[in-house]
Amino acid sequence: MLDPVMLKARLEEALPGATIEIRDTTGTGDHFEARVVSPSFAGLSMVQQHQAVYAPLKDLLATGELHALALKTYTPEQWSKVKR
């Protein structure tokens, strides 16, 4: 069973300056939803943004420990428009 705090810490290390929220969607510790707002996403496609988030978690995805991760990714500018 994975801990959302550990997942968040991995992502924060890989994406310095990002604002990250992670939620266990099923209570089983293997299905999560993440919202990641990062200045490093500027100029990247959504696929590239998602790849940047998945990269530091690839070992957990490969073993199946992390079965599902639904992503919402934004640049700070995008997020400022969405959160209104």
C-alpha positions as CSV (number, residue, x, y, z in Angstrom):
1,M,0.0,0.0,0.0
2,L,1.5,3.3,-1.1
3,D,1.4,6.5,0.9
4,P,0.3,9.7,-0.9
5,V,2.9,11.7,1.1
6,M,5.7,9.5,-0.3
7,L,4.4,9.9,-3.9
8,K,4.2,13.7,-3.3
9,A,7.8,13.8,-2.0
10,R,9.0,11.9,-5.1
11,L,7.2,14.3,-7.4
12,E,8.4,17.4,-5.5
13,E,12.0,16.2,-5.8
14,A,11.6,15.7,-9.6
15,L,9.6,18.9,-10.2
16,P,11.1,21.6,-7.9
17,G,8.7,24.5,-7.4
18,A,5.7,22.5,-8.3
19,T,2.4,22.6,-6.3
20,I,1.2,19.0,-5.9
21,E,-1.9,17.5,-4.4
22,I,-2.4,13.7,-4.3
23,R,-5.6,11.9,-3.4
24,D,-6.1,8.1,-2.9
25,T,-9.2,7.6,-4.9
26,T,-10.2,4.1,-3.7
27,G,-8.6,3.8,-0.2
28,T,-6.6,0.8,-1.4
29,G,-3.3,2.6,-1.7
30,D,-2.8,1.9,-5.4
31,H,-5.2,4.2,-7.2
32,F,-4.5,7.9,-7.0
33,E,-5.3,11.2,-8.5
34,A,-2.8,14.0,-8.7
35,R,-3.0,17.7,-9.6
36,V,0.4,19.1,-10.4
37,V,1.0,22.8,-11.1
38,S,4.6,23.4,-12.3
39,P,6.4,26.2,-14.1
40,S,8.5,23.5,-15.8
41,F,5.4,22.6,-17.8
42,A,5.6,25.8,-19.8
43,G,5.9,25.0,-23.5
44,L,5.2,21.3,-23.0
45,S,2.3,19.4,-24.5
46,M,-0.1,17.7,-22.1
47,V,1.5,14.3,-23.0
48,Q,5.0,15.7,-22.2
49,Q,3.7,17.1,-18.9
50,H,2.3,13.7,-17.9
51,Q,5.5,12.0,-18.9
52,A,7.4,14.3,-16.6
53,V,5.1,13.3,-13.7
54,Y,5.2,9.6,-14.5
55,A,9.0,9.5,-14.8
56,P,9.9,9.5,-11.1
57,L,7.2,6.9,-10.4
58,K,8.1,4.5,-13.2
59,D,9.4,1.8,-10.8
60,L,6.2,1.8,-8.9
61,L,4.1,1.6,-12.1
62,A,6.3,-1.2,-13.4
63,T,5.8,-3.3,-10.3
64,G,2.1,-2.6,-10.2
65,E,2.4,-1.1,-6.7
66,L,1.0,2.0,-8.3
67,H,-1.8,0.7,-10.4
68,A,-3.5,3.9,-11.6
69,L,-2.6,7.6,-11.5
70,A,-5.1,10.1,-12.9
71,L,-3.3,13.3,-13.7
72,K,-4.3,16.9,-14.1
73,T,-1.3,19.1,-15.0
74,Y,-1.1,22.8,-15.4
75,T,1.4,25.6,-15.7
76,P,0.9,28.3,-13.0
77,E,-0.8,30.5,-15.6
78,Q,-3.2,27.8,-16.7
79,W,-4.0,27.0,-13.0
80,S,-4.8,30.6,-12.2
81,K,-7.5,30.6,-14.9
82,V,-8.9,27.2,-14.0
83,K,-9.2,27.6,-10.2
84,R,-11.5,30.6,-10.5
